[in-house]
């Protein structure tokens, strides 16, 4: 197949988009055109994809990026078997040339519920936007194919749609036991994701000789607090790091933090970071969001602490520091559960097979045959 993948919201090195789905397509021998904000994020595309650069949609500045993405899709969609979209914004005003192909919307989150956690959306506007988002989802369901990132998203739609969960690569070789000096967080940093709580947890742990490492980009309203805490020496903030390298930094930590707040979007979304910690033998410290609790408690791989309670999180981390056998046991249990249930290649096969099936179902005989690329000089190869 030729698959055209597009995002204007996500980082081009987003773990789900690039490291899981695009890698799975490439490994299966398919061709990928990747429309994403490479320059805006200072990213060099992988050598095996055909990159198309567009601006990034941030905050309320989205129209320019959306127009650029639609222009790119008009150009590349006619020669693609599948168009895989990762942002609901892209569904608005989708060009006719794109709609005539097999369009797949990968549903990453509960968009309407997530509005409460988006600081750039004015509070008075959120109640008005939610019905509009639901109508957009209903129209997308009628017109296109849907992939869901969570089982919990099924209730939002009338029809049954395949689920491609956010899992991770789990090595066949068990990781070394966790050390007793570091706690880590991998993922985007925002108030709703517990950034301020983690800063306060780090301040409590610093006098105990425990370093908190936060690995991820941050919303503008939490960056000053992160910089101040780093200047004070109570934590280390790396900023954005590609997922594969971020997880290598996290390896060996004694605790992986997932201190999400009690937000509607998180109540039925599995925190991918929890599974990523487990895959690397890192004990989990999480707030009681139902999906996280359903993983961590049966697996016996960490602690559940109250929402908005940095002191409880710090106490759980100190307990792990003071008990090497406990943290080794929790890490081992987490790894074994991750290997048995959350190894991405198992889901990757289903993901690729589903796109192949959809591509074969909807061939339109009214469309002209797809031309072969014109001969000519090839672009300079890009390093991976």
Phi, psi and omega per residue, in radians:
X1 nan 2.779 2.865
X2 -1.916 2.122 -3.068
X3 -2.041 2.235 3.084
X4 -1.807 2.001 -3.100
X5 -1.850 2.373 -3.074
X6 -2.438 2.351 2.938
X7 -2.569 2.508 2.991
X8 -2.090 -0.173 -3.089
X9 -1.721 -0.779 -3.046
X10 -1.399 2.693 3.005
X11 -1.110 2.452 -3.124
X12 -1.019 -0.401 3.110
X13 -1.746 0.442 3.060
X14 -0.916 2.372 -3.028
X15 -1.082 -0.784 -3.100
X16 -1.175 -0.776 -3.049
X17 -1.253 -0.955 -3.005
X18 -1.525 -0.990 -2.970
X19 -1.294 -0.352 3.118
X20 -1.889 -1.137 -2.980
X21 -1.254 -0.899 -3.122
X22 -1.118 -0.733 3.104
X23 -1.048 -0.704 3.126
X24 -1.101 -0.711 3.118
X25 -1.137 -0.767 3.126
X26 -1.112 -0.758 3.141
X27 -1.104 -0.474 3.116
X28 -1.476 0.006 3.071
X29 1.606 0.187 -3.134
X30 -1.567 2.802 3.115
X31 -1.693 2.449 -3.085
X32 -2.235 2.179 2.895
X33 -1.740 2.197 -3.021
X34 -2.053 1.912 3.097
X35 -1.659 2.011 -3.024
X36 -2.812 2.855 -3.121
X37 -1.443 1.248 -3.072
X38 -1.155 -0.891 -3.095
X39 -1.140 -0.732 -3.118
X40 -1.048 -0.510 -3.125
X41 -1.822 0.099 3.111
X42 0.990 0.865 -3.072
X43 -2.013 2.360 2.978
X44 -1.623 2.087 -3.082
X45 -1.122 2.729 3.037
X46 -1.092 2.566 -3.097
X47 -1.111 -0.518 -3.020
X48 -1.475 -0.082 3.096
X49 -1.863 2.786 3.018
X50 -1.704 1.834 -3.018
X51 -1.498 2.531 3.007
X52 -2.284 2.065 -3.060
X53 -1.525 2.388 3.054
X54 -2.393 2.826 3.061
X55 -1.142 2.852 3.109
X56 -1.729 2.448 3.063
X57 -1.518 2.041 3.138
X58 -2.307 2.426 3.112
X59 0.921 -2.286 -3.128
X60 -1.567 0.006 -3.130
X61 -1.649 1.538 -3.011
X62 -2.242 -0.374 -2.996
X63 -1.142 -0.757 -3.123
X64 -1.074 -0.767 3.139
X65 -1.141 -0.693 -3.135
X66 -1.124 -0.757 3.117
X67 -1.102 -0.745 3.133
X68 -1.107 -0.713 3.133
X69 -1.133 -0.721 3.131
X70 -1.146 -0.643 3.060
X71 -1.096 -0.775 3.132
X72 -1.120 -0.703 3.128
X73 -1.146 -0.680 3.092
X74 -1.034 -0.625 -3.117
X75 -1.319 -0.732 -2.957
X76 -1.749 -0.406 -3.104
X77 -1.099 -0.683 -3.092
X78 -1.023 -0.384 -3.131
X79 -1.858 0.297 3.137
X80 -1.948 2.545 3.058
X81 -1.426 -0.545 3.134
X82 -2.422 2.400 3.007
X83 -1.949 2.027 -3.053
X84 -1.887 1.936 -3.075
X85 -1.802 2.418 -3.085
X86 -1.984 0.020 -3.137
X87 -2.250 2.315 3.098
X88 -1.093 -0.476 3.105
X89 -0.982 -0.593 -3.073
X90 -1.163 -0.349 -3.139
X91 -1.325 -0.306 -3.113
X92 -1.353 2.098 3.123
X93 1.152 0.560 -3.117
X94 -1.050 2.219 -3.074
X95 -1.042 2.634 -3.118
X96 -1.033 -0.672 -3.138
X97 -1.060 -0.502 3.126
X98 -1.417 -0.754 -3.104
X99 -1.083 -0.388 -3.139
X100 -1.332 -0.179 3.110
X101 -1.690 -3.118 3.031
X102 -1.405 1.820 -3.121
X103 -1.738 2.266 3.124
X104 -2.114 2.202 3.034
X105 -1.745 2.098 3.086
X106 -1.564 1.927 -3.017
X107 -1.502 1.785 -3.070
X108 -1.414 -0.541 -3.012
X109 -2.638 2.995 2.990
X110 -1.442 1.652 -2.962
X111 -1.019 -0.788 -3.116
X112 -1.143 -0.760 3.139
X113 -1.172 -0.555 -3.093
X114 -1.246 -0.234 -3.130
X115 -1.025 -0.549 -3.108
X116 -1.168 -0.370 -3.114
X117 -1.748 0.037 -3.110
X118 -1.721 1.844 -3.033
X119 -1.111 -0.450 -3.075
X120 -1.355 -0.200 3.089
X121 -1.594 2.068 -3.140
X122 -0.994 2.437 -3.079
X123 -0.995 -0.655 -3.117
X124 -1.231 -0.381 -3.084
X125 -1.503 -0.446 -3.033
X126 -0.976 -0.803 3.115
X127 -1.061 -0.495 3.128
X128 -1.360 -0.551 -3.100
X129 -1.335 -0.540 -3.057
X130 -1.015 -0.840 3.096
X131 -1.083 -0.616 3.116
X132 -1.137 -0.694 3.111
X133 -1.124 -0.730 3.133
X134 -1.104 -0.667 3.102
X135 -1.159 -0.684 3.098
X136 -1.082 -0.721 3.117
X137 -1.118 -0.728 -3.139
X138 -1.121 -0.715 3.109
X139 -1.151 -0.718 3.109
X140 -1.068 -0.665 3.138
X141 -1.140 -0.634 3.133
X142 -1.229 -0.619 -2.969
X143 -1.683 -0.495 -2.936
X144 -2.258 3.136 3.013
X145 -1.631 2.604 -3.134
X146 -2.187 2.415 2.907
X147 -1.993 2.383 -3.121
X148 -1.917 2.431 3.119
X149 -1.480 -0.202 -3.078
X150 -2.477 2.510 2.990
X151 -1.050 -0.593 -3.094
X152 -1.163 -0.199 3.132
X153 -1.448 -0.189 -3.060
X154 -1.028 -0.646 -3.046
X155 -1.128 -0.320 -3.130
X156 -1.334 -0.243 -2.997
X157 -2.167 2.668 -3.123
X158 -1.303 -0.717 -3.038
X159 -1.673 2.948 3.131
X160 -1.542 2.281 -3.121
X161 -2.237 2.545 -3.141
X162 -1.162 2.572 3.124
X163 -1.875 2.219 3.026
X164 -2.023 1.665 -2.991
X165 -1.256 2.772 3.084
X166 -1.466 1.526 3.089
X167 -1.868 -2.811 -3.042
X168 -2.624 2.976 3.050
X169 -1.401 2.254 -3.122
X170 -2.088 2.031 -3.091
X171 -1.094 2.539 3.041
X172 -1.249 -0.314 3.129
X173 -1.646 2.082 -3.126
X174 -1.032 2.481 -3.138
X175 -1.286 2.847 3.068
X176 -1.189 2.720 3.105
X177 -1.031 2.566 -3.125
X178 -1.170 2.610 3.105
X179 -1.407 -3.107 -3.101
X180 -2.105 0.554 -3.044
X181 -2.178 -0.294 -2.993
X182 -2.293 2.524 2.877
X183 -2.087 2.487 -3.029
X184 -2.258 2.765 2.969
X185 -2.365 2.325 3.094
X186 -2.153 2.090 3.113
X187 2.536 3.131 3.141
X188 -1.190 2.524 -3.098
X189 -1.882 2.144 3.090
X190 -2.637 2.949 3.102
X191 -1.059 -0.773 -3.108
X192 -1.145 -0.461 3.117
X193 -1.579 0.147 3.011
X194 1.553 0.372 -3.083
X195 -1.059 -0.806 -3.124
X196 -1.164 -0.676 3.091
X197 -1.074 -0.686 -3.140
X198 -1.217 -0.588 3.063
X199 -1.102 -0.783 3.123
X200 -1.155 -0.660 3.060
X201 -1.056 -0.738 3.131
X202 -1.100 -0.670 3.127
X203 -1.139 -0.596 3.096
X204 -1.261 -0.543 -3.062
X205 -1.520 -0.443 -3.071
X206 -0.961 -0.798 3.116
X207 -1.117 -0.317 3.129
X208 -1.552 0.018 3.127
X209 1.405 0.313 3.126
X210 -1.831 2.247 -3.141
X211 -1.723 2.280 3.025
X212 -1.718 2.217 3.124
X213 -1.988 2.151 3.135
X214 -1.921 2.124 -3.022
X215 -2.092 1.798 3.133
X216 2.813 2.770 3.039
X217 -1.197 2.790 -3.049
X218 -2.312 2.582 3.002
X219 -1.129 2.672 -3.083
X220 -1.053 -0.555 -3.061
X221 -1.361 -0.158 3.084
X222 -1.933 -0.155 -3.106
X223 -1.074 -0.753 3.119
X224 -1.009 -0.720 3.129
X225 -1.156 -0.654 3.106
X226 -1.152 -0.773 3.140
X227 -1.123 -0.706 3.138
X228 -1.113 -0.750 3.130
X229 -1.141 -0.639 3.104
X230 -1.183 -0.703 3.084
X231 -1.083 -0.610 3.139
X232 -1.340 -0.121 3.100
X233 1.355 0.338 -3.102
X234 -1.653 -0.226 3.085
X235 -2.700 2.982 3.046
X236 -2.141 2.116 3.131
X237 -1.953 2.088 -3.068
X238 -1.523 -0.349 -2.926
X239 1.317 -2.916 -3.112
X240 -1.176 2.326 3.038
X241 -2.360 2.300 3.098
X242 -0.879 2.539 -2.966
X243 -0.939 -0.760 -3.095
X244 -1.115 -0.714 3.132
X245 -1.283 -0.616 3.101
X246 -1.048 -0.715 -3.121
X247 -1.265 -0.498 3.038
X248 -1.177 -0.653 3.071
X249 -1.108 -0.677 -3.079
X250 -1.231 -0.426 -3.065
X251 -0.943 2.392 3.098
X252 1.580 -0.158 3.131
X253 -1.183 2.705 -3.113
X254 -1.572 -0.199 3.121
X255 -2.673 2.442 3.009
X256 -1.970 2.176 -3.014
X257 -1.615 2.407 3.030
X258 -2.491 1.272 -3.009
X259 -1.682 0.850 3.132
X260 -1.083 2.579 3.065
X261 -1.407 3.004 -3.134
X262 -1.469 1.278 -3.130
X263 -1.778 2.589 -3.104
X264 -0.950 -0.700 -3.086
X265 -1.181 -0.447 -3.085
X266 -1.535 -0.196 -3.054
X267 -1.264 -0.315 3.100
X268 -2.358 0.464 3.096
X269 -2.101 2.141 3.132
X270 -1.213 2.152 3.074
X271 -1.200 1.929 -3.089
X272 -1.005 -0.595 -3.108
X273 -1.027 -0.555 3.130
X274 -1.064 -0.804 3.135
X275 -1.173 -0.653 3.125
X276 -1.123 -0.704 3.067
X277 -1.082 -0.832 -3.103
X278 -1.030 -0.721 -3.100
X279 -1.077 -0.427 -3.124
X280 -1.848 0.292 3.063
X281 1.199 0.489 -3.123
X282 -1.762 2.116 3.061
X283 -1.015 2.537 -3.029
X284 -1.792 2.406 2.949
X285 -2.102 1.935 -3.000
X286 -2.289 2.678 2.957
X287 -1.390 2.889 -2.962
X288 -1.452 0.818 2.940
X289 -1.150 2.311 -3.010
X290 -0.904 -0.797 -3.125
X291 -1.082 -0.660 3.124
X292 -1.174 -0.739 -3.141
X293 -1.087 -0.693 -3.120
X294 -1.144 -0.363 3.091
X295 -1.622 -0.869 -2.958
X296 -1.247 -0.788 -3.060
X297 -1.171 -0.848 3.106
X298 -1.093 -0.598 -3.134
X299 -1.322 -0.369 -3.091
X300 1.087 0.812 -3.000
X301 -2.084 0.299 3.124
X302 3.036 -2.864 -3.102
X303 -2.096 2.538 3.018
X304 -1.869 2.154 -3.101
X305 -2.054 2.754 -3.092
X306 -1.124 2.759 3.031
X307 -1.092 2.471 3.013
X308 1.033 0.641 -3.085
X309 -2.250 1.393 -3.133
X310 -1.024 -0.587 -3.131
X311 -1.115 -0.710 3.118
X312 -1.154 -0.693 3.098
X313 -1.102 -0.752 3.130
X314 -1.104 -0.707 3.122
X315 -1.093 -0.718 3.125
X316 -1.104 -0.710 3.138
X317 -1.165 -0.703 3.120
X318 -1.162 -0.586 3.070
X319 -1.104 -0.700 3.086
X320 -1.165 -0.693 3.120
X321 -1.051 -0.706 -3.012
X322 -1.474 -0.090 -3.073
X323 -2.332 1.480 -3.118
X324 -1.006 -0.643 -3.137
X325 -1.163 -0.693 3.130
X326 -1.107 -0.859 -3.097
X327 -1.157 -0.589 3.078
X328 -1.149 -0.696 -3.130
X329 -1.181 -0.771 3.117
X330 -1.112 -0.720 3.109
X331 -1.088 -0.722 3.138
X332 -1.129 -0.769 3.127
X333 -1.107 -0.732 3.131
X334 -1.084 -0.778 3.137
X335 -1.069 -0.800 -3.093
X336 -1.107 -0.679 3.104
X337 -1.184 -0.737 3.142
X338 -1.097 -0.745 -3.135
X339 -1.118 -0.638 -3.091
X340 -1.360 -0.564 -2.955
X341 -2.055 -0.427 -2.912
X342 -2.191 0.416 3.131
X343 -1.323 2.058 -3.002
X344 -1.015 -0.739 -3.082
X345 -0.924 -0.516 3.092
X346 -1.104 -0.772 3.127
X347 -1.322 -0.505 -3.127
X348 -1.065 -0.712 3.133
X349 -1.055 -0.751 -3.140
X350 -1.173 -0.683 3.127
X351 -1.069 -0.866 -3.115
X352 -1.136 -0.738 -3.141
X353 -1.095 -0.626 3.130
X354 -1.158 -0.767 3.103
X355 -1.120 -0.683 3.110
X356 -1.083 -0.737 3.140
X357 -1.113 -0.792 3.136
X358 -1.133 -0.672 3.134
X359 -1.094 -0.620 -3.138
X360 -1.348 -0.447 -3.066
X361 -1.309 -0.587 -2.867
X362 -1.981 0.461 3.062
X363 -1.034 2.257 -3.066
X364 -1.791 1.927 -3.100
X365 -1.147 -0.286 3.141
X366 -1.319 -0.328 -3.121
X367 -1.424 2.534 3.104
X368 -1.195 2.738 3.088
X369 -1.015 2.547 -3.137
X370 -1.287 2.148 -3.122
X371 -1.255 2.650 3.040
X372 -1.312 2.653 3.105
X373 -1.024 2.452 3.136
X374 -1.180 2.473 3.099
X375 -1.166 2.663 -3.130
X376 2.791 3.131 -3.119
X377 -1.135 2.444 3.128
X378 -1.547 2.621 3.113
X379 -1.138 2.736 3.088
X380 -1.064 2.405 -3.126
X381 -1.145 2.552 3.101
X382 -1.820 2.468 -3.130
X383 -1.380 2.588 -3.137
X384 -1.515 nan nan
